[in-house]
């Protein structure tokens, strides 16, 4: 399943906001350097969705705040119950 993510790097606090069933805004404390923000985003998203971080793959937006990620092992019913 594909999920749209907007990452805010360098935030004072880390948080996840689910805007729609397939759209998230994630604030991470680390800066957007050397893939650190992307790795942290995948870890937080995995914890939020209750899936291992290894099942999350970055599809597009490697160098932009707006990203599309693929989550394996997550179906529509699980995602809608997390709202």
Protein Blocks (a to p, Z undefined) as FASTA:
>chain_A
ZZdddddehiabdcdddfbfkbccdddfbdceehlmmmmmmmmmmmmnopafklpccfbh
klbmbdcdddehiafklmmmmZZ
